[in-house]
Amino acid sequence: MSSPMTPDSNGAAAGSATKSLMDNLLGLLRIKIKKGVNLAVRDVRTSDPYCVVKMGKNQKLKTRVIKKDINPEWNEDLTLSVSDPSLPVKLTVYDHDTFSMDDKMGDAEFDIKPFVEALKMNLDGLPSGTVITKVLPCRTNCLAEESRVVWQDGKLVQDMILRLRNVECGEVELQLQWIELPGSKIA
């Protein structure tokens, strides 16, 4: 049995990759994928949509497939570990197909920097419902409307509606929430 700092057979310190990941980890971002609205039709009259969320090169999560629904309600929580808040979160919607490749139904990207910046503020004692910051839709983001970072019941949340790109129609509604880890470096 080797100790955490004993060189392994490759000459590298065992556990060093895990340690460096934990050293850089700011916390966990819970993304609640609420629903899709007016998604594109990719089958005869409907689609079987699901969402894939990616951050960086190593994190990829997906929702379940909702059969025959262009207005699906997923209400699923996906959790990403955040070590670099400058990385955008990429969301892609696909149509599940049984006998062929899944069809892409659009994509969107969003920035978590305004959310992470709000986390650094001392928010204790603020009344529930206080708007901390607003993010306006612009050419560089996929927001369909203004998004607000709000202090709600002792937690920071951000609701957003993303307009899908590279497709004729469709939006995805989601909510961000932070999960703080003991010893995390957010403050």
Disulfide bonds with the S-S distance in Angstrom:
none
